[in-house]
Amino acid sequence: VAGYGNALKFKATVGSQASSVFSSSVAYTAPAITGLSVSGSTMTTAGSQSITITGTNFGPAVGANAIAASYGGNSAADYDATSCSVTTANTIIKCTSAVGVGASHKWKVTLGGQTSALSSATLSYTTAAITGVTVSVGTLATAGGESIVLAGSNFGPTSGHTVAVTYGGSDGALFTA
């Protein structure tokens, strides 16, 4: 029978009489991720983007809440995807990305108490882009202290991550704000 999970125990019902649960258990093969994709080349920092996870041993098509997917650095635990479901039996899971930032996020999926290994495939959020700089004064004082506002896109969520700003020189890296 198509299925998923581990620690699966057996019980038989004959007529209207049910046996006790057999003490030994069996497990299906754990899920494995072979690929990741998103429309475009990166995830938007605003989240809510459809992510396709391809792999093996995802079990039959099941609705949301039966599957958990997370992603991030080496533990793939920085972000939790939402609305995950198996859309093609055994091979495709669709999820929605979380608001976030960063590059080369590895993924893992959990289905029926079994968690996949970290994916070798990765997805990244779109890199920040500066479209404007507003300085509170015309010329910066060498002692510093002026307010500078950066306008742009893909700066990520308003809290929960560190933003580093550098400026100056031809590569924009002479000073750290």
Secondary structure as UniProt FT lines:
FT   STRAND          8..9
FT   STRAND          13..14
FT   TURN            15..16
FT   STRAND          17..18
FT   STRAND          25..26
FT   STRAND          32..38
FT   TURN            45..46
FT   STRAND          50..56
FT   TURN            64..65
FT   STRAND          67..72
FT   TURN            74..75
FT   STRAND          79..80
FT   STRAND          82..88
FT   TURN            89..91
FT   STRAND          92..96
FT   STRAND          105..111
FT   TURN            112..113
FT   STRAND          114..115
FT   STRAND          129..135
FT   TURN            142..143
FT   STRAND          148..153
FT   STRAND          166..167
FT   TURN            169..172
FT   STRAND          175..176
//
